Amino acid sequence: MKTLPIVEMIGLTLVIYLLEARHVKSVKVKVAIGGISAIALTIGILILFYPELPGPTDWVLPLYNPLNHIIGTE
């Protein structure tokens, strides 16, 4: 089923968090790293179950389209 990829994603997220957070002394920064990691994990699991969902890059492109019109880089 899809349990092994989920466990692997959780394990990889924990390893990345632990490697990043061990050099940081500030609790606020550790919470920010954990929050960003949790959001990335959630997006990864959603894309695993619903592959037809647009990826994170597709979510950001509409935000920058007005900027392209202003700058004139189309």
DSSP file (Angstrom, degrees, kcal/mol; ACC not computed):
  #  RESIDUE AA STRUCTURE BP1 BP2  ACC     N-H-->O    O-->H-N    N-H-->O    O-->H-N    TCO  KAPPA ALPHA  PHI   PSI    X-CA   Y-CA   Z-CA
    1    1 A M              0   0    0      0, 0.0     3,-0.2     0, 0.0     0, 0.0   0.000 360.0 360.0 360.0-151.3    0.0    0.0    0.0
    2    2 A K     >  +     0   0    0      1,-0.2     4,-1.3     2,-0.1     5,-0.1   0.182 360.0  96.4-106.7  16.3    1.2    3.6    0.6
    3    3 A T  H  > S+     0   0    0      2,-0.2     4,-2.6     1,-0.2     5,-0.2   0.882  78.7  55.8 -75.1 -36.3    2.3    3.2    4.1
    4    4 A L  H  > S+     0   0    0      1,-0.2     4,-2.5    -3,-0.2     5,-0.2   0.933 107.8  47.2 -64.5 -45.7    5.9    2.6    3.4
    5    5 A P  H  > S+     0   0    0      0, 0.0     4,-2.4     0, 0.0    -1,-0.2   0.882 112.8  50.9 -62.0 -34.2    6.4    5.8    1.4
    6    6 A I  H  X S+     0   0    0     -4,-1.3     4,-2.5     2,-0.2    -2,-0.2   0.928 110.9  47.4 -67.2 -43.9    4.6    7.7    4.2
    7    7 A V  H  X S+     0   0    0     -4,-2.6     4,-2.6     1,-0.2    -1,-0.2   0.898 112.6  50.4 -63.3 -39.7    6.9    6.2    6.8
    8    8 A E  H  X S+     0   0    0     -4,-2.5     4,-2.6    -5,-0.2    -2,-0.2   0.908 110.6  48.8 -64.8 -41.3    9.9    7.0    4.7
    9    9 A M  H  X S+     0   0    0     -4,-2.4     4,-2.4     2,-0.2    -2,-0.2   0.909 112.3  48.4 -64.8 -41.1    8.7   10.7    4.2
   10   10 A I  H  X S+     0   0    0     -4,-2.5     4,-2.5     2,-0.2    -2,-0.2   0.928 113.0  48.1 -64.0 -44.2    8.1   11.0    8.0
   11   11 A G  H  X S+     0   0    0     -4,-2.6     4,-2.4     2,-0.2    -2,-0.2   0.913 112.7  47.5 -62.6 -43.2   11.6    9.6    8.7
   12   12 A L  H  X S+     0   0    0     -4,-2.6     4,-2.5     2,-0.2    -1,-0.2   0.892 111.4  51.5 -65.6 -39.1   13.3   11.8    6.2
   13   13 A T  H  X S+     0   0    0     -4,-2.4     4,-2.6    -5,-0.2    -2,-0.2   0.913 110.6  48.5 -63.6 -42.2   11.5   14.8    7.5
   14   14 A L  H  X S+     0   0    0     -4,-2.5     4,-2.8     2,-0.2     5,-0.2   0.907 111.4  49.5 -64.6 -41.6   12.5   14.0   11.1
   15   15 A V  H  X S+     0   0    0     -4,-2.4     4,-2.4     2,-0.2     5,-0.2   0.936 112.8  46.9 -62.9 -45.6   16.2   13.5   10.0
   16   16 A I  H  X S+     0   0    0     -4,-2.5     4,-2.3     2,-0.2     5,-0.2   0.924 113.6  48.8 -62.2 -43.8   16.2   16.8    8.2
   17   17 A Y  H  X S+     0   0    0     -4,-2.6     4,-3.1     1,-0.2     5,-0.2   0.936 112.3  47.6 -61.9 -46.2   14.6   18.6   11.1
   18   18 A L  H  X S+     0   0    0     -4,-2.8     4,-1.3     1,-0.2    -1,-0.2   0.885 113.0  48.4 -65.0 -38.0   17.0   17.1   13.6
   19   19 A L  H  < S+     0   0    0     -4,-2.4     4,-0.3    -5,-0.2    -1,-0.2   0.879 118.0  40.9 -69.1 -36.7   20.0   18.0   11.5
   20   20 A E  H >< S+     0   0    0     -4,-2.3     3,-0.7    -5,-0.2    -2,-0.2   0.896 116.2  47.8 -76.6 -40.5   18.8   21.6   10.9
   21   21 A A  H >< S+     0   0    0     -4,-3.1     3,-1.1     1,-0.2    -2,-0.2   0.682  94.7  72.4 -80.0 -17.6   17.6   22.2   14.5
   22   22 A R  T 3< S+     0   0    0     -4,-1.3    -1,-0.2     1,-0.2    -2,-0.1   0.758  98.4  48.9 -72.0 -20.2   20.6   21.0   16.4
   23   23 A H  T <  S+     0   0    0     -3,-0.7     2,-0.4    -4,-0.3    -1,-0.2   0.480  97.6  85.4 -92.8  -2.9   22.7   24.0   15.3
   24   24 A V    <   -     0   0    0     -3,-1.1    -4,-0.0    -4,-0.2     6,-0.0  -0.835  49.6-175.7-105.4 134.7   20.0   26.5   16.3
   25   25 A K        +     0   0    0     -2,-0.4     2,-0.3     5,-0.0    -1,-0.1   0.730  59.0  92.6 -96.1 -26.5   19.7   27.8   19.9
   26   26 A S     >  -     0   0    0      1,-0.2     4,-1.7     2,-0.0     5,-0.1  -0.512  62.9-152.0 -76.3 131.4   16.5   29.9   19.4
   27   27 A V  H  > S+     0   0    0     -2,-0.3     4,-2.4     1,-0.2     5,-0.2   0.863  96.2  57.9 -68.4 -36.0   13.2   28.2   20.1
   28   28 A K  H  > S+     0   0    0      1,-0.2     4,-2.1     2,-0.2    -1,-0.2   0.904 107.1  47.0 -61.7 -41.3   11.4   30.5   17.7
   29   29 A V  H  > S+     0   0    0      2,-0.2     4,-2.6     1,-0.2    -1,-0.2   0.886 110.7  52.4 -69.3 -38.0   13.7   29.3   14.8
   30   30 A K  H  X S+     0   0    0     -4,-1.7     4,-2.4     2,-0.2    -2,-0.2   0.900 109.9  48.8 -63.2 -40.2   13.2   25.7   15.8
   31   31 A V  H  X S+     0   0    0     -4,-2.4     4,-2.6     2,-0.2    -2,-0.2   0.898 111.2  50.4 -65.6 -39.8    9.5   26.1   15.8
   32   32 A A  H  X S+     0   0    0     -4,-2.1     4,-2.5     2,-0.2     5,-0.2   0.917 110.9  48.5 -64.1 -43.2    9.7   27.8   12.3
   33   33 A I  H  X S+     0   0    0     -4,-2.6     4,-2.2     1,-0.2    -2,-0.2   0.918 113.4  48.1 -62.5 -42.9   11.8   24.9   11.0
   34   34 A G  H  X S+     0   0    0     -4,-2.4     4,-2.3     2,-0.2    -2,-0.2   0.889 111.5  49.8 -64.8 -39.7    9.4   22.4   12.4
   35   35 A G  H  X S+     0   0    0     -4,-2.6     4,-2.4     2,-0.2    -2,-0.2   0.923 112.0  46.5 -65.8 -44.7    6.4   24.2   11.0
   36   36 A I  H  X S+     0   0    0     -4,-2.5     4,-2.3     1,-0.2    -1,-0.2   0.894 113.1  50.5 -64.6 -38.9    7.9   24.4    7.5
   37   37 A S  H  X S+     0   0    0     -4,-2.2     4,-2.4    -5,-0.2    -2,-0.2   0.900 110.3  49.6 -64.9 -40.3    8.9   20.7    7.7
   38   38 A A  H  X S+     0   0    0     -4,-2.3     4,-2.4     2,-0.2    -2,-0.2   0.898 110.9  49.2 -66.2 -40.2    5.4   19.8    8.7
   39   39 A I  H  X S+     0   0    0     -4,-2.4     4,-2.4     2,-0.2    -2,-0.2   0.923 112.0  48.7 -64.4 -43.3    3.8   21.8    5.9
   40   40 A A  H  X S+     0   0    0     -4,-2.3     4,-2.3     1,-0.2    -2,-0.2   0.893 111.5  49.9 -63.8 -39.5    6.2   20.1    3.4
   41   41 A L  H  X S+     0   0    0     -4,-2.4     4,-2.4     2,-0.2    -1,-0.2   0.912 110.3  50.1 -64.2 -42.8    5.4   16.7    4.8
   42   42 A T  H  X S+     0   0    0     -4,-2.4     4,-2.5     1,-0.2    -2,-0.2   0.918 111.1  48.3 -62.5 -44.0    1.7   17.4    4.5
   43   43 A I  H  X S+     0   0    0     -4,-2.4     4,-2.4     1,-0.2    -1,-0.2   0.908 111.2  51.5 -63.0 -41.2    2.0   18.5    0.9
   44   44 A G  H  X S+     0   0    0     -4,-2.3     4,-1.6     2,-0.2    -2,-0.2   0.904 111.2  46.4 -62.5 -42.2    4.1   15.4    0.1
   45   45 A I  H  X S+     0   0    0     -4,-2.4     4,-2.0     2,-0.2     5,-0.2   0.900 111.8  51.6 -68.2 -40.1    1.5   13.1    1.6
   46   46 A L  H  X S+     0   0    0     -4,-2.5     4,-2.8     1,-0.2    -2,-0.2   0.915 110.5  48.0 -61.7 -42.5   -1.3   14.9   -0.2
   47   47 A I  H  < S+     0   0    0     -4,-2.4    -1,-0.2     1,-0.2    -2,-0.2   0.819 108.3  56.5 -68.9 -29.0    0.5   14.6   -3.6
   48   48 A L  H  < S+     0   0    0     -4,-1.6    -1,-0.2    -5,-0.2    -2,-0.2   0.918 116.2  34.8 -65.8 -43.1    1.1   10.9   -2.8
   49   49 A F  H  < S+     0   0    0     -4,-2.0    -2,-0.2     1,-0.3    -1,-0.2   0.825 130.6  32.4 -81.5 -32.4   -2.6   10.2   -2.4
   50   50 A Y    ><  +     0   0    0     -4,-2.8     3,-1.9    -5,-0.2    -1,-0.3  -0.729  64.6 172.4-125.4  80.4   -3.8   12.6   -5.0
   51   51 A P  T 3  S+     0   0    0      0, 0.0    -1,-0.1     0, 0.0    -4,-0.1   0.681  74.2  68.6 -66.8 -15.6   -1.2   12.8   -7.8
   52   52 A E  T 3  S+     0   0    0      2,-0.1    -5,-0.1     3,-0.0     3,-0.1   0.596  76.5 105.9 -78.8  -9.2   -3.5   14.9  -10.0
   53   53 A L  S <  S-     0   0    0     -3,-1.9     2,-0.1    -7,-0.2    -3,-0.0  -0.397  83.8-104.0 -64.9 145.0   -3.1   17.8   -7.6
   54   54 A P        -     0   0    0      0, 0.0    -1,-0.1     0, 0.0    -2,-0.1  -0.442  39.1-116.4 -68.4 147.4   -0.9   20.6   -8.8
   55   55 A G     >  -     0   0    0     -2,-0.1     4,-1.2     1,-0.1     3,-0.4  -0.179  32.3 -92.7 -76.4 174.2    2.6   20.7   -7.3
   56   56 A P  H  > S+     0   0    0      0, 0.0     4,-1.3     0, 0.0     5,-0.1   0.829 125.5  57.1 -59.3 -33.1    3.9   23.5   -5.1
   57   57 A T  H  > S+     0   0    0      1,-0.2     4,-1.7     2,-0.2     3,-0.3   0.901 104.4  51.9 -65.2 -39.1    5.5   25.2   -8.1
   58   58 A D  H  4 S+     0   0    0     -3,-0.4    -1,-0.2     1,-0.2    -3,-0.0   0.773 106.7  54.8 -68.0 -25.1    2.1   25.4   -9.8
   59   59 A W  H  < S+     0   0    0     -4,-1.2     4,-0.3     1,-0.2    -1,-0.2   0.810 110.2  45.5 -75.3 -29.4    0.7   27.0   -6.7
   60   60 A V  H >X S+     0   0    0     -4,-1.3     3,-1.1    -3,-0.3     4,-1.1   0.799  95.3  74.7 -85.5 -30.1    3.3   29.8   -6.8
   61   61 A L  H >X S+     0   0    0     -4,-1.7     4,-1.1     1,-0.3     3,-0.8   0.871  91.2  54.8 -55.6 -43.1    3.1   30.6  -10.5
   62   62 A P  H 34 S+     0   0    0      0, 0.0    -1,-0.3     0, 0.0    -2,-0.1   0.802 103.5  58.3 -62.5 -24.9   -0.3   32.5  -10.3
   63   63 A L  H <4 S+     0   0    0     -3,-1.1     4,-0.4    -4,-0.3    -2,-0.2   0.839 109.8  42.6 -69.9 -31.6    1.2   34.7   -7.6
   64   64 A Y  H <X S+     0   0    0     -4,-1.1     4,-2.0    -3,-0.8    -1,-0.2   0.564  91.0  84.9 -94.3  -9.1    4.0   35.9   -9.9
   65   65 A N  H  X S+     0   0    0     -4,-1.1     4,-1.7     1,-0.2    -1,-0.2   0.920  90.4  49.9 -60.7 -44.3    2.0   36.4  -13.0
   66   66 A P  H  > S+     0   0    0      0, 0.0     4,-1.9     0, 0.0    -1,-0.2   0.880 109.0  53.7 -61.2 -34.2    0.9   39.9  -12.0
   67   67 A L  H  > S+     0   0    0     -4,-0.4     4,-2.6     1,-0.2     5,-0.3   0.878 105.0  54.0 -65.7 -37.1    4.6   40.7  -11.3
   68   68 A N  H  X>S+     0   0    0     -4,-2.0     4,-2.3     1,-0.2     5,-1.5   0.877 107.9  50.4 -63.4 -36.9    5.4   39.5  -14.8
   69   69 A H  H  <5S+     0   0    0     -4,-1.7    -2,-0.2     2,-0.2    -1,-0.2   0.893 112.0  47.3 -67.3 -39.0    2.9   41.9  -16.3
   70   70 A I  H  <5S+     0   0    0     -4,-1.9    -2,-0.2     1,-0.2    -1,-0.2   0.931 118.9  38.6 -68.1 -45.5    4.3   44.8  -14.3
   71   71 A I  H  <5S-     0   0    0     -4,-2.6    -2,-0.2    -5,-0.1    -1,-0.2   0.820 104.2-130.3 -75.9 -30.6    7.9   44.1  -15.2
   72   72 A G  T  <5 +     0   0    0     -4,-2.3    -3,-0.2    -5,-0.3    -4,-0.1   0.861  60.1 138.0  83.3  38.5    7.1   43.2  -18.8
   73   73 A T      <       0   0    0     -5,-1.5    -4,-0.1     1,-0.2    -5,-0.1   0.082 360.0 360.0-103.1  23.5    9.0   39.9  -18.9
   74   74 A E              0   0    0     -6,-0.4    -1,-0.2    -5,-0.1    -5,-0.1   0.499 360.0 360.0 -77.7 360.0    6.3   37.9  -20.7
